[in-house]
Amino acid sequence: MFPWNLFPFNKDTKNKMNQMRPGDIQNYVQDMMNKMMPESLQKMNSDDMFKNMSQMANNQQGTNQQKFDYVVFETHHHVYIRIPIKEEIWLERVKVYYTSSQLVIQNIPEFESKHTINLPSLVRKKGSTANYKEGVLEIMIQKNDHNQYSEIEVTELQ
């Protein structure tokens, strides 16, 4: 049998939890967060934190590049990637490549730019299509339904 008397929650704990008010719980959590976080993060409010994160992401992409937007979603049989095309010239210079787990888009929004998109599931080598309609480039790639397993023989070293 399990030694329930050693478990930290007993009748007294249940009574204490029932007597606590939501404000008490919030204060406790806030105190613990203050103890765990460095002072520099405590002084920063959440709006500033997210603002700094987005600025860092923009700096990594380069300040002169336009924003590259895309949407990735999957169905039972396909993975779809939708990319808004803001200028018609993008269609003339875009290059699209993919592996079993990533999609690579080159030359948009600017020439010689490269964007790698992680796909939500493994895809097949063949059976993909790319269509442009109403300002959106839609790439459809078939999912790989067959996971191939290879057995590795375990040998004993002597």
C-alpha positions in Angstrom: 0.0 0.0 0.0 1.1 3.6 -0.6 2.1 5.4 2.6 -0.6 8.2 2.3 0.4 9.7 5.7 3.7 10.8 4.1 1.9 12.6 1.3 2.1 16.4 1.9 -1.6 17.0 1.4 -3.7 16.0 4.4 -6.9 17.3 6.0 -5.2 20.3 7.5 -4.0 21.3 4.0 -7.4 21.0 2.6 -8.9 23.2 5.3 -6.2 25.8 4.8 -6.9 25.9 1.1 -10.6 26.3 1.7 -9.9 29.3 4.0 -7.6 31.1 1.6 -9.0 34.1 -0.4 -8.1 34.7 -4.0 -6.2 37.8 -3.0 -4.0 35.8 -0.6 -3.1 33.3 -3.4 -2.3 36.2 -5.8 0.0 37.8 -3.2 1.7 34.5 -2.5 2.4 33.9 -6.2 3.5 37.5 -6.7 6.0 37.2 -3.8 7.4 34.0 -5.2 7.8 35.5 -8.7 9.6 38.5 -7.2 12.0 36.2 -5.3 12.7 34.1 -8.5 13.1 36.9 -11.1 16.2 39.1 -11.3 15.7 42.8 -10.4 16.1 44.0 -14.0 13.0 41.9 -15.0 11.0 43.0 -12.0 11.3 46.7 -12.9 10.2 46.1 -16.5 6.5 45.8 -17.1 5.1 43.2 -19.5 4.4 45.8 -22.3 8.1 46.8 -22.3 9.2 43.2 -22.2 7.2 42.3 -25.3 8.3 45.5 -27.0 11.9 44.7 -26.4 11.4 41.1 -27.7 9.9 42.4 -30.9 12.6 44.9 -31.4 15.3 42.2 -31.0 13.5 40.1 -33.6 13.4 43.0 -36.0 17.1 43.7 -35.5 17.9 40.1 -36.3 16.0 40.2 -39.5 17.6 43.5 -40.6 16.1 47.0 -40.4 15.8 47.6 -44.1 13.9 44.4 -44.9 10.1 44.3 -45.3 8.2 42.0 -42.9 7.8 38.5 -44.2 4.3 37.1 -43.2 3.1 33.6 -43.7 0.5 31.2 -42.2 1.1 27.4 -41.8 -1.6 24.9 -41.1 -2.3 21.3 -41.7 -5.2 19.0 -42.6 -5.3 15.2 -42.4 -3.5 14.8 -45.7 -1.7 18.1 -46.5 0.3 20.9 -45.1 -0.6 24.4 -46.4 1.6 27.5 -46.4 0.0 30.8 -47.4 2.2 33.8 -48.1 0.7 37.2 -48.9 2.3 38.7 -52.1 2.3 42.5 -51.8 4.0 43.2 -55.1 3.6 41.3 -58.4 7.4 41.3 -59.0 7.8 38.9 -56.1 6.2 36.2 -58.2 8.8 36.5 -60.9 11.7 36.1 -58.6 10.5 33.8 -55.8 12.1 30.4 -55.4 10.5 27.7 -53.3 12.3 24.6 -52.0 11.4 22.1 -49.3 12.8 19.1 -47.4 10.8 16.6 -45.4 10.5 19.1 -42.5 11.2 22.6 -43.7 10.1 25.0 -46.5 12.6 27.5 -47.8 11.5 30.7 -49.5 14.1 32.8 -51.4 14.1 36.3 -53.0 11.0 37.7 -51.3 10.4 40.3 -49.9 13.8 41.4 -51.2 16.2 39.9 -53.6 18.6 37.3 -52.0 16.6 37.1 -48.8 16.0 33.6 -47.4 13.3 32.4 -45.0 13.1 28.9 -43.5 9.7 27.7 -42.3 9.4 24.7 -40.1 6.6 22.4 -41.1 4.2 20.9 -38.5 4.7 17.4 -39.8 6.8 15.4 -42.2 6.0 15.7 -45.9 6.5 13.7 -49.1 9.1 14.5 -51.7 6.5 14.7 -54.5 3.0 15.9 -54.9 3.3 19.6 -54.0 1.7 22.5 -55.7 2.0 26.3 -55.5 -0.9 28.5 -56.7 -1.3 32.3 -56.7 -4.7 33.7 -56.3 -6.1 37.1 -55.1 -2.7 38.2 -53.7 -1.9 35.0 -51.8 0.7 32.4 -52.8 -0.6 29.0 -51.5 1.7 26.1 -51.2 0.2 22.7 -50.7 2.5 19.7 -49.7 1.3 16.2 -49.1 2.0 14.8 -45.7 4.1 11.6 -45.3 1.6 9.2 -43.7 4.1 6.3 -43.6 6.6 6.4 -40.9 9.5 4.1 -41.8 11.1 2.4 -38.8 14.5 0.7 -39.0 15.5 -1.7 -36.3 19.0 -1.4 -34.8 20.5 -4.6 -33.6 22.0 -4.3 -30.1 25.2 -6.3 -29.7 27.1 -6.9 -26.6 30.7 -5.7 -26.6 33.3 -8.2 -25.3 
